[in-house]
Amino acid sequence: MTLDESVYHNMHQDMRLDVDTMSYEELLGLEEQIGNVSAGLTEDTVRKNLKRRKYPSSAAYMTESCCICQEDYANGDDLGVLTCGHDFHASCVGRWLVLKNVCPICKKTGLST
């Protein structure tokens, strides 16, 4: 690091936050200042737009599992199908999409709204 880089680096030292040393109350205050940015969808949007199917839709399926909960699908399970074609337990992917609207496997947009 050159002298100029060192001066620039230290010039912003007082602007850095060390969240590891902050108290719970300080973290709550920081959250209020920053706000909450959600990358997910509302539960209502998920309920209206998530395509569903029953497992298995044909006898050609071998045993598969939901990559979110890691449980094997059982005959008759309600699956949610994302825009990319990947499917998961409907309840698992519903909770996932509220947090983040991307496929857990391929990272493409989960549901187009």
Biopython code that builds the backbone (N, CA, C, O; Angstrom):
import numpy as np
from Bio.PDB.StructureBuilder import StructureBuilder

atoms = [
    (1, "MET", "N", (0.848, -1.166, 0.000)),
    (1, "MET", "CA", (0.000, 0.000, 0.000)),
    (1, "MET", "C", (0.900, 1.238, 0.000)),
    (1, "MET", "O", (1.840, 1.340, 0.789)),
    (2, "THR", "N", (0.595, 2.168, -0.894)),
    (2, "THR", "CA", (1.385, 3.389, -0.965)),
    (2, "THR", "C", (0.938, 4.354, 0.114)),
    (2, "THR", "O", (-0.077, 4.132, 0.774)),
    (3, "LEU", "N", (1.695, 5.426, 0.293)),
    (3, "LEU", "CA", (1.366, 6.437, 1.292)),
    (3, "LEU", "C", (0.014, 7.081, 0.994)),
    (3, "LEU", "O", (-0.783, 7.298, 1.906)),
    (4, "ASP", "N", (-0.251, 7.391, -0.288)),
    (4, "ASP", "CA", (-1.540, 7.991, -0.658)),
    (4, "ASP", "C", (-2.704, 7.062, -0.339)),
    (4, "ASP", "O", (-3.737, 7.509, 0.158)),
    (5, "GLU", "N", (-2.542, 5.766, -0.625)),
    (5, "GLU", "CA", (-3.586, 4.798, -0.316)),
    (5, "GLU", "C", (-3.782, 4.689, 1.189)),
    (5, "GLU", "O", (-4.912, 4.563, 1.660)),
    (6, "SER", "N", (-2.703, 4.737, 1.936)),
    (6, "SER", "CA", (-2.778, 4.657, 3.388)),
    (6, "SER", "C", (-3.531, 5.847, 3.967)),
    (6, "SER", "O", (-4.356, 5.683, 4.866)),
    (7, "VAL", "N", (-3.253, 7.044, 3.459)),
    (7, "VAL", "CA", (-3.949, 8.249, 3.938)),
    (7, "VAL", "C", (-5.427, 8.155, 3.605)),
    (7, "VAL", "O", (-6.270, 8.461, 4.449)),
    (8, "TYR", "N", (-5.759, 7.732, 2.375)),
    (8, "TYR", "CA", (-7.160, 7.599, 1.962)),
    (8, "TYR", "C", (-7.859, 6.545, 2.815)),
    (8, "TYR", "O", (-8.993, 6.741, 3.251)),
    (9, "HIS", "N", (-7.172, 5.420, 3.050)),
    (9, "HIS", "CA", (-7.723, 4.337, 3.849)),
    (9, "HIS", "C", (-8.042, 4.820, 5.266)),
    (9, "HIS", "O", (-9.122, 4.540, 5.785)),
    (10, "ASN", "N", (-7.121, 5.535, 5.888)),
    (10, "ASN", "CA", (-7.313, 6.014, 7.253)),
    (10, "ASN", "C", (-8.289, 7.181, 7.329)),
    (10, "ASN", "O", (-8.897, 7.412, 8.374)),
    (11, "MET", "N", (-8.444, 7.921, 6.228)),
    (11, "MET", "CA", (-9.342, 9.066, 6.201)),
    (11, "MET", "C", (-10.787, 8.637, 6.500)),
    (11, "MET", "O", (-11.558, 9.427, 7.045)),
    (12, "HIS", "N", (-11.156, 7.424, 6.157)),
    (12, "HIS", "CA", (-12.520, 6.941, 6.346)),
    (12, "HIS", "C", (-12.650, 5.984, 7.533)),
    (12, "HIS", "O", (-13.680, 5.330, 7.695)),
    (13, "GLN", "N", (-11.631, 5.904, 8.342)),
    (13, "GLN", "CA", (-11.633, 4.984, 9.479)),
    (13, "GLN", "C", (-12.807, 5.238, 10.417)),
    (13, "GLN", "O", (-13.413, 4.285, 10.907)),
    (14, "ASP", "N", (-13.140, 6.496, 10.677)),
    (14, "ASP", "CA", (-14.223, 6.816, 11.612)),
    (14, "ASP", "C", (-15.602, 6.506, 11.032)),
    (14, "ASP", "O", (-16.587, 6.529, 11.769)),
    (15, "MET", "N", (-15.699, 6.220, 9.743)),
    (15, "MET", "CA", (-16.975, 5.906, 9.122)),
    (15, "MET", "C", (-17.283, 4.406, 9.166)),
    (15, "MET", "O", (-18.405, 4.002, 8.859)),
    (16, "ARG", "N", (-16.323, 3.593, 9.536)),
    (16, "ARG", "CA", (-16.523, 2.143, 9.566)),
    (16, "ARG", "C", (-17.249, 1.729, 10.834)),
    (16, "ARG", "O", (-17.061, 2.314, 11.901)),
    (17, "LEU", "N", (-18.081, 0.709, 10.694)),
    (17, "LEU", "CA", (-18.803, 0.160, 11.835)),
    (17, "LEU", "C", (-18.247, -1.217, 12.157)),
    (17, "LEU", "O", (-18.011, -2.029, 11.262)),
    (18, "ASP", "N", (-18.044, -1.467, 13.419)),
    (18, "ASP", "CA", (-17.631, -2.789, 13.856)),
    (18, "ASP", "C", (-18.829, -3.426, 14.543)),
    (18, "ASP", "O", (-18.995, -3.308, 15.757)),
    (19, "VAL", "N", (-19.669, -4.106, 13.753)),
    (19, "VAL", "CA", (-20.902, -4.663, 14.299)),
    (19, "VAL", "C", (-20.643, -5.771, 15.313)),
    (19, "VAL", "O", (-21.521, -6.092, 16.114)),
    (20, "ASP", "N", (-19.460, -6.353, 15.289)),
    (20, "ASP", "CA", (-19.140, -7.408, 16.254)),
    (20, "ASP", "C", (-19.041, -6.877, 17.675)),
    (20, "ASP", "O", (-19.224, -7.630, 18.632)),
    (21, "THR", "N", (-18.756, -5.601, 17.820)),
    (21, "THR", "CA", (-18.614, -5.031, 19.163)),
    (21, "THR", "C", (-19.843, -4.224, 19.581)),
    (21, "THR", "O", (-19.861, -3.659, 20.675)),
    (22, "MET", "N", (-20.865, -4.160, 18.733)),
    (22, "MET", "CA", (-22.058, -3.367, 19.052)),
    (22, "MET", "C", (-23.000, -4.147, 19.957)),
    (22, "MET", "O", (-23.111, -5.369, 19.856)),
    (23, "SER", "N", (-23.676, -3.425, 20.842)),
    (23, "SER", "CA", (-24.664, -4.043, 21.723)),
    (23, "SER", "C", (-25.941, -4.313, 20.929)),
    (23, "SER", "O", (-26.095, -3.835, 19.805)),
    (24, "TYR", "N", (-26.839, -5.069, 21.513)),
    (24, "TYR", "CA", (-28.118, -5.378, 20.874)),
    (24, "TYR", "C", (-28.890, -4.096, 20.578)),
    (24, "TYR", "O", (-29.464, -3.948, 19.500)),
    (25, "GLU", "N", (-28.904, -3.175, 21.532)),
    (25, "GLU", "CA", (-29.614, -1.908, 21.358)),
    (25, "GLU", "C", (-28.993, -1.078, 20.237)),
    (25, "GLU", "O", (-29.706, -0.438, 19.465)),
    (26, "GLU", "N", (-27.663, -1.091, 20.150)),
    (26, "GLU", "CA", (-26.992, -0.362, 19.071)),
    (26, "GLU", "C", (-27.313, -0.982, 17.710)),
    (26, "GLU", "O", (-27.498, -0.268, 16.724)),
    (27, "LEU", "N", (-27.376, -2.304, 17.664)),
    (27, "LEU", "CA", (-27.731, -2.980, 16.418)),
    (27, "LEU", "C", (-29.173, -2.662, 16.007)),
    (27, "LEU", "O", (-29.450, -2.461, 14.825)),
    (28, "LEU", "N", (-30.081, -2.616, 16.973)),
    (28, "LEU", "CA", (-31.464, -2.236, 16.668)),
    (28, "LEU", "C", (-31.530, -0.810, 16.132)),
    (28, "LEU", "O", (-32.270, -0.534, 15.187)),
    (29, "GLY", "N", (-30.763, 0.091, 16.728)),
    (29, "GLY", "CA", (-30.713, 1.472, 16.253)),
    (29, "GLY", "C", (-30.161, 1.556, 14.840)),
    (29, "GLY", "O", (-30.656, 2.323, 14.015)),
    (30, "LEU", "N", (-29.144, 0.769, 14.571)),
    (30, "LEU", "CA", (-28.570, 0.733, 13.228)),
    (30, "LEU", "C", (-29.596, 0.220, 12.225)),
    (30, "LEU", "O", (-29.704, 0.750, 11.118)),
    (31, "GLU", "N", (-30.347, -0.806, 12.605)),
    (31, "GLU", "CA", (-31.386, -1.334, 11.717)),
    (31, "GLU", "C", (-32.427, -0.258, 11.406)),
    (31, "GLU", "O", (-32.887, -0.153, 10.269)),
    (32, "GLU", "N", (-32.798, 0.535, 12.400)),
    (32, "GLU", "CA", (-33.757, 1.617, 12.169)),
    (32, "GLU", "C", (-33.196, 2.651, 11.201)),
    (32, "GLU", "O", (-33.927, 3.169, 10.357)),
    (33, "GLN", "N", (-31.908, 2.956, 11.314)),
    (33, "GLN", "CA", (-31.280, 3.934, 10.421)),
    (33, "GLN", "C", (-31.169, 3.411, 8.997)),
    (33, "GLN", "O", (-31.451, 4.132, 8.040)),
    (34, "ILE", "N", (-30.764, 2.171, 8.860)),
    (34, "ILE", "CA", (-30.534, 1.594, 7.541)),
    (34, "ILE", "C", (-31.850, 1.199, 6.881)),
    (34, "ILE", "O", (-32.029, 1.396, 5.679)),
    (35, "GLY", "N", (-32.754, 0.649, 7.653)),
    (35, "GLY", "CA", (-34.007, 0.150, 7.101)),
    (35, "GLY", "C", (-33.879, -1.315, 6.738)),
    (35, "GLY", "O", (-32.808, -1.911, 6.853)),
    (36, "ASN", "N", (-34.979, -1.878, 6.303)),
    (36, "ASN", "CA", (-35.032, -3.286, 5.962)),
    (36, "ASN", "C", (-35.273, -3.412, 4.468)),
    (36, "ASN", "O", (-36.273, -2.911, 3.953)),
    (37, "VAL", "N", (-34.371, -4.071, 3.776)),
    (37, "VAL", "CA", (-34.512, -4.283, 2.345)),
    (37, "VAL", "C", (-34.879, -5.743, 2.136)),
    (37, "VAL", "O", (-34.129, -6.642, 2.515)),
    (38, "SER", "N", (-36.021, -5.970, 1.539)),
    (38, "SER", "CA", (-36.464, -7.332, 1.313)),
    (38, "SER", "C", (-36.271, -7.702, -0.146)),
    (38, "SER", "O", (-36.660, -6.956, -1.044)),
    (39, "ALA", "N", (-35.673, -8.849, -0.370)),
    (39, "ALA", "CA", (-35.488, -9.347, -1.730)),
    (39, "ALA", "C", (-36.541, -10.397, -2.050)),
    (39, "ALA", "O", (-36.487, -11.048, -3.093)),
    (40, "GLY", "N", (-37.510, -10.556, -1.133)),
    (40, "GLY", "CA", (-38.524, -11.584, -1.294)),
    (40, "GLY", "C", (-39.864, -11.045, -1.745)),
    (40, "GLY", "O", (-40.020, -9.856, -2.026)),
    (41, "LEU", "N", (-40.820, -11.943, -1.807)),
    (41, "LEU", "CA", (-42.175, -11.623, -2.226)),
    (41, "LEU", "C", (-43.103, -11.674, -1.024)),
    (41, "LEU", "O", (-42.744, -12.224, 0.017)),
    (42, "THR", "N", (-44.276, -11.112, -1.158)),
    (42, "THR", "CA", (-45.261, -11.220, -0.082)),
    (42, "THR", "C", (-45.868, -12.622, -0.118)),
    (42, "THR", "O", (-45.860, -13.287, -1.154)),
    (43, "GLU", "N", (-46.388, -13.057, 1.015)),
    (43, "GLU", "CA", (-47.022, -14.379, 1.075)),
    (43, "GLU", "C", (-48.191, -14.455, 0.107)),
    (43, "GLU", "O", (-48.427, -15.496, -0.506)),
    (44, "ASP", "N", (-48.924, -13.356, -0.032)),
    (44, "ASP", "CA", (-50.062, -13.311, -0.938)),
    (44, "ASP", "C", (-49.611, -13.495, -2.392)),
    (44, "ASP", "O", (-50.248, -14.223, -3.154)),
    (45, "THR", "N", (-48.514, -12.836, -2.773)),
    (45, "THR", "CA", (-47.981, -12.967, -4.128)),
    (45, "THR", "C", (-47.547, -14.402, -4.396)),
    (45, "THR", "O", (-47.803, -14.938, -5.474)),
    (46, "VAL", "N", (-46.894, -15.023, -3.425)),
    (46, "VAL", "CA", (-46.460, -16.417, -3.581)),
    (46, "VAL", "C", (-47.687, -17.307, -3.739)),
    (46, "VAL", "O", (-47.720, -18.153, -4.633)),
    (47, "ARG", "N", (-48.689, -17.132, -2.893)),
    (47, "ARG", "CA", (-49.892, -17.962, -2.925)),
    (47, "ARG", "C", (-50.600, -17.861, -4.287)),
    (47, "ARG", "O", (-51.089, -18.861, -4.813)),
    (48, "LYS", "N", (-50.649, -16.646, -4.849)),
    (48, "LYS", "CA", (-51.351, -16.436, -6.119)),
    (48, "LYS", "C", (-50.557, -16.904, -7.338)),
    (48, "LYS", "O", (-51.159, -17.293, -8.339)),
    (49, "ASN", "N", (-49.230, -16.877, -7.284)),
    (49, "ASN", "CA", (-48.410, -17.119, -8.474)),
    (49, "ASN", "C", (-47.655, -18.437, -8.514)),
    (49, "ASN", "O", (-47.154, -18.818, -9.572)),
    (50, "LEU", "N", (-47.560, -19.143, -7.394)),
    (50, "LEU", "CA", (-46.794, -20.389, -7.372)),
    (50, "LEU", "C", (-47.598, -21.514, -8.022)),
    (50, "LEU", "O", (-48.677, -21.873, -7.553)),
    (51, "LYS", "N", (-47.055, -22.066, -9.111)),
    (51, "LYS", "CA", (-47.698, -23.210, -9.758)),
    (51, "LYS", "C", (-47.465, -24.426, -8.883)),
    (51, "LYS", "O", (-46.410, -24.568, -8.263)),
    (52, "ARG", "N", (-48.452, -25.296, -8.838)),
    (52, "ARG", "CA", (-48.374, -26.477, -7.979)),
    (52, "ARG", "C", (-48.649, -27.738, -8.777)),
    (52, "ARG", "O", (-49.329, -27.723, -9.803)),
    (53, "ARG", "N", (-48.096, -28.829, -8.268)),
    (53, "ARG", "CA", (-48.397, -30.153, -8.800)),
    (53, "ARG", "C", (-48.233, -31.153, -7.664)),
    (53, "ARG", "O", (-47.616, -30.861, -6.640)),
    (54, "LYS", "N", (-48.794, -32.326, -7.865)),
    (54, "LYS", "CA", (-48.656, -33.403, -6.886)),
    (54, "LYS", "C", (-47.484, -34.290, -7.280)),
    (54, "LYS", "O", (-47.214, -34.474, -8.467)),
    (55, "TYR", "N", (-46.793, -34.834, -6.302)),
    (55, "TYR", "CA", (-45.698, -35.769, -6.552)),
    (55, "TYR", "C", (-46.241, -37.183, -6.445)),
    (55, "TYR", "O", (-47.004, -37.447, -5.516)),
    (56, "PRO", "N", (-45.908, -38.091, -7.312)),
    (56, "PRO", "CA", (-45.314, -37.878, -8.621)),
    (56, "PRO", "C", (-46.402, -37.559, -9.635)),
    (56, "PRO", "O", (-47.547, -37.986, -9.488)),
    (57, "SER", "N", (-46.036, -36.808, -10.658)),
    (57, "SER", "CA", (-47.009, -36.513, -11.700)),
    (57, "SER", "C", (-47.068, -37.660, -12.697)),
    (57, "SER", "O", (-48.025, -37.776, -13.461)),
    (58, "SER", "N", (-46.038, -38.511, -12.688)),
    (58, "SER", "CA", (-46.048, -39.718, -13.519)),
    (58, "SER", "C", (-45.265, -40.811, -12.797)),
    (58, "SER", "O", (-44.474, -40.524, -11.899)),
    (59, "ALA", "N", (-45.481, -42.027, -13.183)),
    (59, "ALA", "CA", (-44.805, -43.152, -12.529)),
    (59, "ALA", "C", (-43.331, -43.243, -12.903)),
    (59, "ALA", "O", (-42.606, -44.067, -12.346)),
    (60, "ALA", "N", (-42.876, -42.410, -13.836)),
    (60, "ALA", "CA", (-41.487, -42.475, -14.295)),
    (60, "ALA", "C", (-40.503, -41.849, -13.306)),
    (60, "ALA", "O", (-39.291, -41.994, -13.466)),
    (61, "TYR", "N", (-41.011, -41.160, -12.291)),
    (61, "TYR", "CA", (-40.129, -40.484, -11.338)),
    (61, "TYR", "C", (-39.460, -41.474, -10.400)),
    (61, "TYR", "O", (-40.088, -42.410, -9.903)),
    (62, "MET", "N", (-38.186, -41.250, -10.171)),
    (62, "MET", "CA", (-37.480, -41.987, -9.133)),
    (62, "MET", "C", (-37.612, -41.156, -7.848)),
    (62, "MET", "O", (-38.076, -40.017, -7.899)),
    (63, "THR", "N", (-37.218, -41.700, -6.725)),
    (63, "THR", "CA", (-37.296, -40.955, -5.470)),
    (63, "THR", "C", (-36.442, -39.704, -5.559)),
    (63, "THR", "O", (-35.261, -39.768, -5.899)),
    (64, "GLU", "N", (-37.040, -38.580, -5.255)),
    (64, "GLU", "CA", (-36.350, -37.298, -5.256)),
    (64, "GLU", "C", (-36.543, -36.671, -3.885)),
    (64, "GLU", "O", (-37.380, -37.108, -3.095)),
    (65, "SER", "N", (-35.751, -35.637, -3.619)),
    (65, "SER", "CA", (-35.920, -34.942, -2.342)),
    (65, "SER", "C", (-35.924, -33.440, -2.562)),
    (65, "SER", "O", (-35.400, -32.936, -3.555)),
    (66, "CYS", "N", (-36.519, -32.747, -1.626)),
    (66, "CYS", "CA", (-36.578, -31.285, -1.625)),
    (66, "CYS", "C", (-35.215, -30.771, -1.159)),
    (66, "CYS", "O", (-34.759, -31.129, -0.073)),
    (67, "CYS", "N", (-34.567, -29.942, -1.965)),
    (67, "CYS", "CA", (-33.228, -29.485, -1.580)),
    (67, "CYS", "C", (-33.279, -28.419, -0.486)),
    (67, "CYS", "O", (-32.240, -28.047, 0.060)),
    (68, "ILE", "N", (-34.471, -27.924, -0.160)),
    (68, "ILE", "CA", (-34.579, -26.937, 0.915)),
    (68, "ILE", "C", (-34.611, -27.641, 2.278)),
    (68, "ILE", "O", (-33.843, -27.295, 3.175)),
    (69, "CYS", "N", (-35.502, -28.628, 2.429)),
    (69, "CYS", "CA", (-35.617, -29.319, 3.724)),
    (69, "CYS", "C", (-34.867, -30.652, 3.755)),
    (69, "CYS", "O", (-34.704, -31.247, 4.820)),
    (70, "GLN", "N", (-34.410, -31.123, 2.585)),
    (70, "GLN", "CA", (-33.665, -32.371, 2.449)),
    (70, "GLN", "C", (-34.518, -33.618, 2.701)),
    (70, "GLN", "O", (-33.969, -34.709, 2.857)),
    (71, "GLU", "N", (-35.843, -33.480, 2.744)),
    (71, "GLU", "CA", (-36.733, -34.634, 2.944)),
    (71, "GLU", "C", (-37.125, -35.216, 1.593)),
    (71, "GLU", "O", (-37.330, -34.479, 0.628)),
    (72, "ASP", "N", (-37.229, -36.550, 1.527)),
    (72, "ASP", "CA", (-37.708, -37.193, 0.309)),
    (72, "ASP", "C", (-39.163, -36.821, 0.068)),
    (72, "ASP", "O", (-39.942, -36.662, 1.008)),
    (73, "TYR", "N", (-39.516, -36.686, -1.208)),
    (73, "TYR", "CA", (-40.912, -36.469, -1.552)),
    (73, "TYR", "C", (-41.681, -37.758, -1.311)),
    (73, "TYR", "O", (-41.179, -38.853, -1.566)),
    (74, "ALA", "N", (-42.892, -37.617, -0.821)),
    (74, "ALA", "CA", (-43.776, -38.763, -0.635)),
    (74, "ALA", "C", (-44.890, -38.679, -1.667)),
    (74, "ALA", "O", (-45.237, -37.594, -2.134)),
    (75, "ASN", "N", (-45.439, -39.816, -2.012)),
    (75, "ASN", "CA", (-46.517, -39.868, -2.986)),
    (75, "ASN", "C", (-47.651, -38.928, -2.542)),
    (75, "ASN", "O", (-48.152, -39.039, -1.423)),
    (76, "GLY", "N", (-48.048, -38.010, -3.422)),
    (76, "GLY", "CA", (-49.133, -37.081, -3.124)),
    (76, "GLY", "C", (-48.691, -35.766, -2.518)),
    (76, "GLY", "O", (-49.532, -34.897, -2.289)),
    (77, "ASP", "N", (-47.386, -35.576, -2.242)),
    (77, "ASP", "CA", (-46.905, -34.301, -1.690)),
    (77, "ASP", "C", (-47.235, -33.157, -2.642)),
    (77, "ASP", "O", (-47.192, -33.311, -3.863)),
    (78, "ASP", "N", (-47.562, -32.021, -2.066)),
    (78, "ASP", "CA", (-47.848, -30.806, -2.819)),
    (78, "ASP", "C", (-46.527, -30.103, -3.120)),
    (78, "ASP", "O", (-45.828, -29.667, -2.205)),
    (79, "LEU", "N", (-46.185, -29.994, -4.419)),
    (79, "LEU", "CA", (-44.937, -29.365, -4.825)),
    (79, "LEU", "C", (-45.215, -28.010, -5.455)),
    (79, "LEU", "O", (-46.219, -27.824, -6.142)),
    (80, "GLY", "N", (-44.314, -27.068, -5.213)),
    (80, "GLY", "CA", (-44.359, -25.768, -5.854)),
    (80, "GLY", "C", (-43.324, -25.736, -6.963)),
    (80, "GLY", "O", (-42.174, -26.126, -6.756)),
    (81, "VAL", "N", (-43.729, -25.271, -8.148)),
    (81, "VAL", "CA", (-42.852, -25.266, -9.316)),
    (81, "VAL", "C", (-42.492, -23.823, -9.651)),
    (81, "VAL", "O", (-43.372, -22.990, -9.871)),
    (82, "LEU", "N", (-41.199, -23.534, -9.689)),
    (82, "LEU", "CA", (-40.734, -22.187, -10.001)),
    (82, "LEU", "C", (-40.696, -21.961, -11.512)),
    (82, "LEU", "O", (-40.827, -22.903, -12.293)),
    (83, "THR", "N", (-40.515, -20.710, -11.909)),
    (83, "THR", "CA", (-40.478, -20.330, -13.318)),
    (83, "THR", "C", (-39.420, -21.125, -14.086)),
    (83, "THR", "O", (-39.631, -21.459, -15.252)),
    (84, "CYS", "N", (-38.304, -21.429, -13.460)),
    (84, "CYS", "CA", (-37.203, -22.164, -14.105)),
    (84, "CYS", "C", (-37.504, -23.648, -14.271)),
    (84, "CYS", "O", (-36.787, -24.347, -14.988)),
    (85, "GLY", "N", (-38.566, -24.144, -13.610)),
    (85, "GLY", "CA", (-38.927, -25.554, -13.715)),
    (85, "GLY", "C", (-38.526, -26.397, -12.525)),
    (85, "GLY", "O", (-38.997, -27.527, -12.397)),
    (86, "HIS", "N", (-37.671, -25.890, -11.646)),
    (86, "HIS", "CA", (-37.305, -26.647, -10.453)),
    (86, "HIS", "C", (-38.493, -26.682, -9.491)),
    (86, "HIS", "O", (-39.247, -25.716, -9.381)),
    (87, "ASP", "N", (-38.643, -27.805, -8.802)),
    (87, "ASP", "CA", (-39.746, -27.916, -7.852)),
    (87, "ASP", "C", (-39.253, -28.333, -6.477)),
    (87, "ASP", "O", (-38.190, -28.936, -6.328)),
    (88, "PHE", "N", (-40.055, -27.996, -5.478)),
    (88, "PHE", "CA", (-39.740, -28.198, -4.065)),
    (88, "PHE", "C", (-41.056, -28.418, -3.342)),
    (88, "PHE", "O", (-42.118, -28.190, -3.920)),
    (89, "HIS", "N", (-41.011, -28.860, -2.081)),
    (89, "HIS", "CA", (-42.252, -28.860, -1.305)),
    (89, "HIS", "C", (-42.842, -27.460, -1.376)),
    (89, "HIS", "O", (-42.115, -26.478, -1.228)),
    (90, "ALA", "N", (-44.128, -27.355, -1.598)),
    (90, "ALA", "CA", (-44.765, -26.043, -1.751)),
    (90, "ALA", "C", (-44.567, -25.184, -0.498)),
    (90, "ALA", "O", (-44.322, -23.982, -0.606)),
    (91, "SER", "N", (-44.670, -25.781, 0.668)),
    (91, "SER", "CA", (-44.502, -24.997, 1.900)),
    (91, "SER", "C", (-43.058, -24.531, 2.069)),
    (91, "SER", "O", (-42.822, -23.419, 2.541)),
    (92, "CYS", "N", (-42.095, -25.361, 1.694)),
    (92, "CYS", "CA", (-40.682, -24.986, 1.800)),
    (92, "CYS", "C", (-40.351, -23.832, 0.858)),
    (92, "CYS", "O", (-39.758, -22.834, 1.269)),
    (93, "VAL", "N", (-40.738, -23.976, -0.408)),
    (93, "VAL", "CA", (-40.391, -22.944, -1.384)),
    (93, "VAL", "C", (-41.202, -21.673, -1.132)),
    (93, "VAL", "O", (-40.742, -20.579, -1.459)),
    (94, "GLY", "N", (-42.386, -21.795, -0.562)),
    (94, "GLY", "CA", (-43.165, -20.613, -0.203)),
    (94, "GLY", "C", (-42.440, -19.765, 0.825)),
    (94, "GLY", "O", (-42.350, -18.546, 0.681)),
    (95, "ARG", "N", (-41.922, -20.409, 1.861)),
    (95, "ARG", "CA", (-41.156, -19.675, 2.890)),
    (95, "ARG", "C", (-39.884, -19.097, 2.285)),
    (95, "ARG", "O", (-39.491, -17.980, 2.624)),
    (96, "TRP", "N", (-39.232, -19.848, 1.389)),
    (96, "TRP", "CA", (-38.012, -19.395, 0.728)),
    (96, "TRP", "C", (-38.270, -18.126, -0.078)),
    (96, "TRP", "O", (-37.506, -17.165, 0.012)),
    (97, "LEU", "N", (-39.346, -18.121, -0.866)),
    (97, "LEU", "CA", (-39.635, -16.995, -1.756)),
    (97, "LEU", "C", (-39.986, -15.717, -0.997)),
    (97, "LEU", "O", (-39.796, -14.616, -1.514)),
    (98, "VAL", "N", (-40.490, -15.859, 0.212)),
    (98, "VAL", "CA", (-40.762, -14.680, 1.040)),
    (98, "VAL", "C", (-39.444, -14.027, 1.453)),
    (98, "VAL", "O", (-39.383, -12.810, 1.633)),
    (99, "LEU", "N", (-38.405, -14.819, 1.600)),
    (99, "LEU", "CA", (-37.091, -14.281, 1.956)),
    (99, "LEU", "C", (-36.327, -13.788, 0.734)),
    (99, "LEU", "O", (-35.694, -12.732, 0.770)),
    (100, "LYS", "N", (-36.392, -14.567, -0.355)),
    (100, "LYS", "CA", (-35.608, -14.241, -1.542)),
    (100, "LYS", "C", (-36.259, -14.860, -2.769)),
    (100, "LYS", "O", (-36.498, -16.067, -2.803)),
    (101, "ASN", "N", (-36.545, -14.049, -3.770)),
    (101, "ASN", "CA", (-37.236, -14.527, -4.967)),
    (101, "ASN", "C", (-36.243, -15.058, -6.009)),
    (101, "ASN", "O", (-36.163, -14.547, -7.127)),
    (102, "VAL", "N", (-35.504, -16.076, -5.625)),
    (102, "VAL", "CA", (-34.599, -16.760, -6.549)),
    (102, "VAL", "C", (-34.705, -18.258, -6.306)),
    (102, "VAL", "O", (-35.055, -18.702, -5.212)),
    (103, "CYS", "N", (-34.398, -19.024, -7.336)),
    (103, "CYS", "CA", (-34.394, -20.476, -7.206)),
    (103, "CYS", "C", (-33.189, -20.888, -6.353)),
    (103, "CYS", "O", (-32.078, -20.417, -6.594)),
    (104, "PRO", "N", (-33.395, -21.761, -5.362)),
    (104, "PRO", "CA", (-32.275, -22.216, -4.541)),
    (104, "PRO", "C", (-31.241, -23.035, -5.317)),
    (104, "PRO", "O", (-30.113, -23.198, -4.854)),
    (105, "ILE", "N", (-31.612, -23.547, -6.482)),
    (105, "ILE", "CA", (-30.691, -24.368, -7.266)),
    (105, "ILE", "C", (-29.938, -23.549, -8.300)),
    (105, "ILE", "O", (-28.707, -23.533, -8.309)),
    (106, "CYS", "N", (-30.682, -22.861, -9.179)),
    (106, "CYS", "CA", (-30.032, -22.203, -10.313)),
    (106, "CYS", "C", (-29.906, -20.684, -10.167)),
    (106, "CYS", "O", (-29.275, -20.034, -11.000)),
    (107, "LYS", "N", (-30.497, -20.120, -9.125)),
    (107, "LYS", "CA", (-30.427, -18.680, -8.809)),
    (107, "LYS", "C", (-31.161, -17.787, -9.808)),
    (107, "LYS", "O", (-30.996, -16.568, -9.771)),
    (108, "LYS", "N", (-31.970, -18.367, -10.700)),
    (108, "LYS", "CA", (-32.793, -17.548, -11.584)),
    (108, "LYS", "C", (-33.977, -17.023, -10.780)),
    (108, "LYS", "O", (-34.256, -17.519, -9.688)),
    (109, "THR", "N", (-34.674, -16.025, -11.314)),
    (109, "THR", "CA", (-35.854, -15.478, -10.635)),
    (109, "THR", "C", (-36.827, -16.603, -10.350)),
    (109, "THR", "O", (-37.165, -17.389, -11.235)),
    (110, "GLY", "N", (-37.274, -16.675, -9.107)),
    (110, "GLY", "CA", (-38.166, -17.749, -8.678)),
    (110, "GLY", "C", (-39.536, -17.655, -9.310)),
    (110, "GLY", "O", (-39.976, -18.580, -9.993)),
    (111, "LEU", "N", (-40.213, -16.542, -9.086)),
    (111, "LEU", "CA", (-41.532, -16.313, -9.647)),
    (111, "LEU", "C", (-41.541, -14.984, -10.365)),
    (111, "LEU", "O", (-41.093, -13.975, -9.821)),
    (112, "SER", "N", (-42.042, -14.979, -11.569)),
    (112, "SER", "CA", (-42.228, -13.725, -12.304)),
    (112, "SER", "C", (-43.605, -13.205, -11.934)),
    (112, "SER", "O", (-44.600, -13.921, -12.057)),
    (113, "THR", "N", (-43.663, -11.973, -11.485)),
    (113, "THR", "CA", (-44.952, -11.397, -11.079)),
    (113, "THR", "C", (-45.350, -10.243, -11.964)),
    (113, "THR", "O", (-46.407, -9.645, -11.761)),
]
sb = StructureBuilder()
sb.init_structure("model")
sb.init_model(0)
sb.init_chain("A")
sb.init_seg("    ")
for serial, (resi, resn, name, xyz) in enumerate(atoms, 1):
    if name == "N":
        sb.init_residue(resn, " ", resi, " ")
    sb.init_atom(name, np.array(xyz, "f"), 0.0, 1.0, " ", f" {name:<3s}", serial, name[0])
structure = sb.get_structure()
